[in-house]
């Protein structure tokens, strides 16, 4: 039996599901930015993805580290 290849994917399944969930919430108009969702409604697709990835990181999912600004 051949050796199993190491996964080269950047993101895990859990993080993909979290981002998909954030995108659905954006479409419904329930995704909000800021601490505890007190900010404004999120309209930007990029912002929704960023929020989804941030939530995935908090859950401990496989997500690359944020780039230092």
N, C-alpha and C positions, 0 to 999 in steps of 0.2 A: 504494500500500500504506500503511495507516495506521501511525502511529508506535506503537511498543510501549510499553505502560504500565509504569511502574516498580512493582516488587513492593512491596506494603505488608505482607507477612507478617513477623511478628516473628522467627520461627524458620526456619532452613533445613532442608533434607531430612536432612542429616547429623545435626543435633541431634535431629531427630524420631526417627531410627533409634537414636541413642544412648540416648535416654530410653526407647524401647520395649524395648531390650535390658536396661536397668536394671530395668524393670518385670517382665520375664520372669525375671530373676535373683532378684528379690524373691519371686515366686511359687514358684520352685524352692527358695528358702531359702538361696541362695548369696551374696546381696548382703549385704555387711558395711560398716559405717560406720567412719570414722576413717582415719588414715594407714596405708597398705599393707594395708588390710582387716583390721586387728588388732582392731577394735572389735566390738561385738555385732551380732547379726543385725538386719537392718532389717525391721520389720513394717509401718511406716507408709507409706501410699501417697504422701503428700506428701514424705516424706524420700527415697523412691526417686526421685521426679521431680527433687528438688534434686540428688541424687547424679548422675543422668543428665545434667542441665544442666551441672553442674560438669565432668564428664568431657568433654562436648561443647566447653566453653570451652577446656579443655586441648588438644583436638585442633585448635582454631582455627575451629570451626564458627560459623555466624551465630547468636549468642545475645545478647540484650540484657545490658548490664552489670548486676551485682548492685547492689541499692539499698544505699546507705551506712547503716549502723545507728547 
